[in-house]
Amino acid sequence: MHPVARLPEEWSAALAAQGERAFRALQVFRWIHAKGELDPARMSDLPPALRASLATGGLAPVLSVADVRRATDGTRKVLFRLHDGLTIESVLIPSVSGPGSAASDDADAAAAEDDDDAALPERVRVTQCISTQVGCAMGCVFCASGVAGLKRNLGPEEIVAQVLAGRAALEPGEELRNVVLMGMGEPLHNYDATARALRLLVHGQGVGLSTRRVTVSTSGLVPEIERLGRDFGGQIGLAVSLHAADDETRTRLMPINRKYPLGDLLEALRAYPLPARRRITIEYTLVAGSNDDVAGAKRLARVLRGIPVKINLIPMNPIDASTLGPPASGGVEAFQRVLLDAGYSCFVRRRRGDDVSAACGQLALLGAKPRVRVDRS
């Protein structure tokens, strides 16, 4: 196991085997996760022998920043290079509204809102969107991450390291508030690494994120949704990429629906152990001529009845691998109106970072060639 992936109790066991005193384990863990320091030589309150042991034991940075692209709205897309030369992307998304504004009006709408936002000091709240795989195997037609397929899973240390690096890159006045696992890859397809990364990110002696501020997005892997609910008691936010309310349309847009059809997915959502006043986020990418008509909105309202949800409508962002695109603004408003009239909380995701291909669905492997170009036929 990589040192960055160890929990405090695992550090205790590893250091005890070296004859180190018990309190050193928490010191090391805090250096890595609370302070973001991965160079043992800089861990100033550790004895020299322990620092040397950590260095020879593999404690070192697990990724590097290869490029940062800033959008006109302040969004930053970060290209990370991994130890094997592969690259992944992560996005830092500053809030664009003032303190106390509804988080659901911003790009972090999929993250759970805390009731105390209005009492926060005047700082710019930042959401970080992180990746869990190099590429993706799901093949959703509106998403650039899967155009070249899945290259490999990320280790938990590589998932967490994105947050450590993102936190270090915050600008004056910014505060990391939300982490959403909505970047490259399907988090639940890499379940074990994702679950360990979650435990590390929410640990009170490390990054210390509230579980209310961490959201896992999935295309609908039913057994792993059930497992996530069991393992974390429903405390981790769940966002589900639905994108259609009937099997025929959803299978056309999302091949995973062949394995886990809509009925099975909806039953898993009904059974998800949500805490009081929490909701599942339904992500629905509106693709012109495919899933954007009023009849589809009415079907969506019917199939979600009885499930505590909020709905994010995402007009499709353009990608090179597809000729598909978003509906006109009038079509988006008509779709939303049906859901609002049916009593749902429904928001249109504000497009953020699209001028640097950092918007929803636009993260892609550097230099990857599409396996297939998708059109309406």
C-alpha positions as CSV (number, residue, x, y, z in Angstrom):
1,M,0.0,0.0,0.0
2,H,1.3,3.5,-0.9
3,P,2.1,5.5,2.2
4,V,-0.4,8.3,1.2
5,A,-3.2,5.7,1.2
6,R,-2.6,4.6,4.9
7,L,-5.1,5.5,7.6
8,P,-3.8,6.5,11.1
9,E,-4.2,3.0,12.5
10,E,-2.3,1.5,9.6
11,W,0.5,4.0,10.3
12,S,0.5,2.9,13.9
13,A,1.0,-0.7,12.9
14,A,3.7,0.2,10.3
15,L,5.7,2.4,12.7
16,A,5.3,0.2,15.7
17,A,7.0,-2.5,13.6
18,Q,10.0,-0.1,13.3
19,G,10.0,0.5,17.0
20,E,8.6,4.1,16.8
21,R,6.5,5.5,19.6
22,A,2.7,5.4,19.0
23,F,2.2,9.2,18.7
24,R,4.4,9.3,15.6
25,A,1.7,7.7,13.5
26,L,-0.7,10.6,13.9
27,Q,2.1,13.1,13.3
28,V,2.9,11.5,10.0
29,F,-0.7,11.2,9.0
30,R,-1.3,14.9,9.8
31,W,1.8,16.0,7.9
32,I,0.5,14.2,4.8
33,H,-3.2,14.9,4.9
34,A,-3.7,18.0,7.1
35,K,-0.6,19.9,5.9
36,G,-0.3,18.3,2.4
37,E,3.4,17.7,2.9
38,L,4.8,14.6,1.0
39,D,8.5,15.3,1.4
40,P,9.7,13.6,4.5
41,A,12.7,15.9,4.7
42,R,10.4,18.8,5.5
43,M,8.5,17.0,8.4
44,S,10.4,19.1,10.9
45,D,9.2,17.6,14.2
46,L,10.1,14.0,13.2
47,P,13.5,12.5,14.1
48,P,16.0,12.3,11.2
49,A,15.9,8.5,11.3
50,L,12.2,8.4,10.8
51,R,12.3,10.9,8.0
52,A,14.9,8.8,6.3
53,S,12.8,5.7,6.8
54,L,9.7,7.4,5.3
55,A,11.7,8.4,2.2
56,T,13.1,5.0,1.6
57,G,9.6,3.5,2.3
58,G,8.2,5.3,-0.7
59,L,6.7,8.5,0.7
60,A,6.9,11.0,-2.1
61,P,4.6,13.1,-4.4
62,V,2.4,10.8,-6.4
63,L,1.5,13.3,-9.2
64,S,2.7,16.6,-10.5
65,V,0.9,19.6,-12.1
66,A,1.6,19.5,-15.8
67,D,-0.6,22.4,-16.9
68,V,-3.3,24.8,-15.5
69,R,-5.8,26.4,-17.7
70,R,-7.9,29.3,-16.4
71,A,-11.3,30.1,-17.8
72,T,-12.8,33.5,-18.0
73,D,-15.1,32.7,-15.1
74,G,-12.3,31.8,-12.7
75,T,-12.6,28.0,-13.1
76,R,-9.2,26.3,-13.3
77,K,-8.6,23.0,-15.1
78,V,-5.6,21.2,-13.7
79,L,-3.7,18.6,-15.7
80,F,-1.9,16.1,-13.5
81,R,0.8,13.8,-14.7
82,L,1.1,10.5,-12.9
83,H,4.2,8.4,-12.2
84,D,3.7,6.3,-15.3
85,G,3.3,9.3,-17.6
86,L,-0.4,9.1,-17.9
87,T,-2.5,12.2,-17.3
88,I,-5.8,13.0,-15.5
89,E,-7.8,16.2,-15.1
90,S,-9.3,17.9,-12.1
91,V,-11.2,21.2,-11.9
92,L,-11.3,23.9,-9.3
93,I,-14.6,25.8,-9.5
94,P,-15.0,29.0,-7.4
95,S,-18.4,30.1,-6.4
96,V,-19.8,33.0,-8.4
97,S,-22.4,34.2,-5.9
98,G,-22.0,35.8,-2.5
99,P,-22.2,34.2,0.9
100,G,-25.6,32.9,1.7
101,S,-26.6,32.4,-1.9
102,A,-28.1,29.0,-2.9
103,A,-25.3,26.6,-3.7
104,S,-27.7,25.1,-6.2
105,D,-27.4,28.1,-8.4
106,D,-23.7,27.4,-8.9
107,A,-21.6,24.7,-10.5
108,D,-21.4,22.8,-7.2
109,A,-25.1,22.1,-7.3
110,A,-24.6,18.4,-7.0
111,A,-22.8,18.8,-3.6
112,A,-24.9,18.8,-0.5
113,E,-25.7,22.1,1.0
114,D,-25.1,22.9,4.7
115,D,-27.7,25.0,6.5
116,D,-25.0,27.3,7.9
117,D,-23.8,28.7,4.6
118,A,-25.3,32.1,5.4
119,A,-23.2,32.4,8.5
120,L,-19.9,31.7,6.7
121,P,-17.3,34.5,6.6
122,E,-16.9,36.2,3.3
123,R,-14.6,33.7,1.5
124,V,-14.8,32.3,-2.0
125,R,-16.1,28.7,-1.7
126,V,-14.4,26.4,-4.1
127,T,-15.6,23.0,-5.3
128,Q,-13.1,20.6,-6.7
129,C,-14.1,18.0,-9.2
130,I,-11.7,15.0,-9.1
131,S,-11.0,11.9,-11.2
132,T,-11.0,8.3,-10.1
133,Q,-9.8,6.6,-13.3
134,V,-7.6,7.3,-16.3
135,G,-10.3,7.4,-19.0
136,C,-13.6,5.6,-18.5
137,A,-15.3,2.3,-19.5
138,M,-18.9,3.5,-19.4
139,G,-19.1,4.9,-22.9
140,C,-21.8,7.6,-22.3
141,V,-22.2,9.3,-25.7
142,F,-22.2,12.9,-24.3
143,C,-19.0,12.5,-22.2
144,A,-15.4,13.0,-23.4
145,S,-13.8,11.0,-20.6
146,G,-14.6,7.7,-22.2
147,V,-13.8,8.4,-25.8
148,A,-10.5,6.4,-25.6
149,G,-11.8,3.9,-23.1
150,L,-10.4,3.0,-19.7
151,K,-6.6,3.0,-19.4
152,R,-6.4,2.1,-15.7
153,N,-7.8,2.7,-12.3
154,L,-6.3,5.3,-10.0
155,G,-5.0,4.3,-6.6
156,P,-6.5,5.9,-3.5
157,E,-3.3,7.9,-3.1
158,E,-3.8,9.4,-6.6
159,I,-7.4,10.3,-5.9
160,V,-6.5,11.9,-2.6
161,A,-3.4,13.6,-4.0
162,Q,-5.6,15.6,-6.4
163,V,-7.3,17.2,-3.4
164,L,-4.0,17.9,-1.6
165,A,-2.7,19.6,-4.7
166,G,-5.9,21.4,-5.3
167,R,-6.0,22.7,-1.8
168,A,-2.4,23.9,-2.1
169,A,-3.3,25.8,-5.3
170,L,-6.2,27.8,-3.7
171,E,-5.8,31.5,-4.1
172,P,-6.1,34.1,-1.3
173,G,-9.6,34.3,0.1
174,E,-10.6,30.9,-1.3
175,E,-11.7,27.9,0.8
176,L,-12.1,24.3,-0.4
177,R,-15.7,23.5,0.6
178,N,-16.9,20.7,-1.7
179,V,-15.2,17.7,-3.3
180,V,-17.2,15.9,-6.1
181,L,-16.0,12.7,-7.6
182,M,-17.3,13.6,-11.0
183,G,-14.2,13.9,-13.1
184,M,-12.7,11.3,-15.4
185,G,-13.9,7.8,-14.7
186,E,-16.7,6.0,-12.9
187,P,-15.9,6.1,-9.2
188,L,-17.9,3.0,-8.3
189,H,-16.2,1.0,-11.1
190,N,-13.0,1.6,-8.9
191,Y,-14.9,1.0,-5.7
192,D,-12.1,-0.1,-3.3
193,A,-9.8,2.8,-4.1
194,T,-12.7,5.2,-4.1
195,A,-13.9,4.0,-0.7
196,R,-10.5,4.3,0.8
197,A,-10.0,7.8,-0.6
198,L,-13.3,8.8,0.9
199,R,-12.3,7.6,4.3
200,L,-9.0,9.5,4.0
201,L,-10.7,12.7,2.8
202,V,-13.3,12.9,5.6
203,H,-10.9,11.8,8.4
204,G,-10.9,14.5,11.1
205,Q,-7.1,14.5,11.5
206,G,-6.5,14.9,7.8
207,V,-8.3,17.0,5.1
208,G,-11.3,16.8,7.4
209,L,-14.0,17.3,4.8
210,S,-17.6,17.0,6.1
211,T,-19.4,14.0,4.6
212,R,-22.1,16.5,3.6
213,R,-19.5,18.1,1.4
214,V,-18.4,15.0,-0.5
215,T,-20.4,13.7,-3.4
216,V,-19.9,10.5,-5.5
217,S,-21.3,10.5,-8.9
218,T,-22.2,7.2,-10.7
219,S,-23.7,6.2,-14.0
220,G,-25.8,3.6,-12.1
221,L,-23.7,0.6,-10.9
222,V,-26.5,-0.9,-8.7
223,P,-24.5,-3.3,-6.5
224,E,-21.9,-0.7,-5.8
225,I,-24.6,1.9,-4.9
226,E,-25.9,-0.6,-2.4
227,R,-22.4,-1.1,-1.1
228,L,-21.7,2.6,-0.8
229,G,-24.9,3.0,1.3
230,R,-23.9,0.1,3.6
231,D,-20.2,1.2,4.0
232,F,-20.9,4.8,4.7
233,G,-24.4,4.7,6.2
234,G,-25.7,7.0,3.5
235,Q,-23.6,9.9,4.8
236,I,-21.6,10.4,1.5
237,G,-23.6,12.4,-1.0
238,L,-24.8,10.4,-4.0
239,A,-25.4,11.8,-7.5
240,V,-26.8,9.6,-10.2
241,S,-26.4,10.2,-13.9
242,L,-29.9,9.3,-15.1
243,H,-30.3,11.2,-18.4
244,A,-33.4,9.4,-19.5
245,A,-36.6,8.0,-17.9
246,D,-37.1,5.0,-20.2
247,D,-34.8,2.0,-20.9
248,E,-34.7,2.5,-24.7
249,T,-33.5,6.1,-24.5
250,R,-31.1,5.5,-21.6
251,T,-29.5,2.5,-23.2
252,R,-28.9,4.5,-26.3
253,L,-27.2,7.3,-24.3
254,M,-25.6,5.1,-21.6
255,P,-24.6,1.5,-22.5
256,I,-24.4,0.6,-18.7
257,N,-28.3,0.6,-18.8
258,R,-28.1,-2.8,-20.5
259,K,-26.5,-4.3,-17.4
260,Y,-28.4,-2.3,-14.8
261,P,-31.7,-1.2,-16.3
262,L,-33.7,1.7,-15.0
263,G,-36.1,-0.3,-12.8
264,D,-33.2,-1.9,-10.9
265,L,-31.4,1.5,-10.5
266,L,-34.5,3.2,-9.2
267,E,-35.0,0.4,-6.6
268,A,-31.4,0.9,-5.4
269,L,-32.1,4.7,-5.0
270,R,-35.3,4.0,-3.0
271,A,-33.3,1.8,-0.7
272,Y,-30.3,4.1,-0.3
273,P,-30.1,5.0,3.4
274,L,-30.3,8.8,3.3
275,P,-30.1,10.7,6.5
276,A,-32.9,13.1,7.3
277,R,-33.3,16.1,5.1
278,R,-30.8,14.8,2.6
279,R,-31.5,14.1,-1.1
280,I,-30.0,12.2,-4.0
281,T,-28.9,14.4,-6.9
282,I,-30.3,13.3,-10.2
283,E,-28.0,14.5,-13.1
284,Y,-29.8,14.8,-16.4
285,T,-27.8,15.9,-19.5
286,L,-30.2,17.4,-22.0
287,V,-29.3,16.2,-25.5
288,A,-31.2,17.9,-28.4
289,G,-33.5,15.5,-30.1
290,S,-32.7,12.6,-27.8
291,N,-34.1,13.1,-24.3
292,D,-35.2,16.8,-24.1
293,D,-38.9,16.8,-25.0
294,V,-41.7,17.6,-22.6
295,A,-42.9,14.0,-22.7
296,G,-39.5,12.9,-21.4
297,A,-39.8,15.4,-18.6
298,K,-43.2,14.0,-17.6
299,R,-41.8,10.5,-17.6
300,L,-38.9,11.6,-15.4
301,A,-41.4,13.2,-13.0
302,R,-43.3,9.9,-12.8
303,V,-40.4,7.5,-12.3
304,L,-38.8,9.6,-9.6
305,R,-42.0,9.9,-7.5
306,G,-41.4,8.9,-3.9
307,I,-37.5,9.2,-4.1
308,P,-36.0,12.1,-2.2
309,V,-34.2,13.9,-5.0
310,K,-33.1,17.2,-6.4
311,I,-32.6,17.4,-10.2
312,N,-29.7,19.1,-12.0
313,L,-30.4,19.7,-15.7
314,I,-27.2,20.0,-17.7
315,P,-27.5,21.3,-21.3
316,M,-25.0,19.1,-23.1
317,N,-21.5,20.7,-23.4
318,P,-19.9,20.1,-26.8
319,I,-17.2,17.5,-27.2
320,D,-15.0,16.6,-30.1
321,A,-16.2,13.0,-30.3
322,S,-19.8,13.8,-30.9
323,T,-22.1,15.8,-33.2
324,L,-24.7,15.9,-30.4
325,G,-25.5,19.1,-28.6
326,P,-27.8,20.9,-26.2
327,P,-31.3,22.0,-26.9
328,A,-32.2,25.6,-27.3
329,S,-32.8,27.6,-24.1
330,G,-36.5,27.5,-24.6
331,G,-36.5,23.7,-24.6
332,V,-34.4,23.7,-21.4
333,E,-36.9,26.0,-19.7
334,A,-39.9,24.0,-20.8
335,F,-38.3,20.8,-19.5
336,Q,-37.5,22.4,-16.2
337,R,-41.0,23.8,-15.9
338,V,-42.6,20.4,-16.1
339,L,-40.4,19.2,-13.2
340,L,-41.0,22.3,-11.1
341,D,-44.7,22.0,-11.6
342,A,-44.5,18.4,-10.4
343,G,-43.0,19.6,-7.1
344,Y,-39.3,18.8,-7.6
345,S,-36.4,21.0,-6.8
346,C,-34.9,21.4,-10.3
347,F,-31.9,23.6,-11.3
348,V,-30.2,24.2,-14.6
349,R,-26.4,23.7,-14.1
350,R,-24.6,26.9,-14.9
351,R,-21.9,26.3,-17.6
352,R,-18.5,26.8,-16.0
353,G,-15.1,26.5,-17.6
354,D,-16.3,25.5,-21.0
355,D,-13.8,27.9,-22.7
356,V,-11.0,25.6,-21.4
357,S,-13.0,22.4,-21.8
358,A,-13.5,22.1,-18.1
359,A,-17.3,21.9,-18.1
360,C,-19.4,18.9,-17.2
361,G,-18.6,16.0,-19.6
362,Q,-15.6,17.7,-21.2
363,L,-12.7,16.2,-19.3
364,A,-10.7,13.9,-21.5
365,L,-7.5,12.0,-21.9
366,L,-4.7,14.2,-23.2
367,G,-4.3,13.5,-26.9
368,A,-6.8,10.6,-26.9
369,K,-8.4,9.6,-30.1
370,P,-12.1,8.8,-30.0
371,R,-13.0,5.1,-30.4
372,V,-16.1,6.2,-32.3
373,R,-17.7,9.4,-33.3
374,V,-21.3,9.7,-32.1
375,D,-24.1,11.3,-34.0
376,R,-27.9,11.2,-33.9
377,S,-28.2,8.2,-36.2
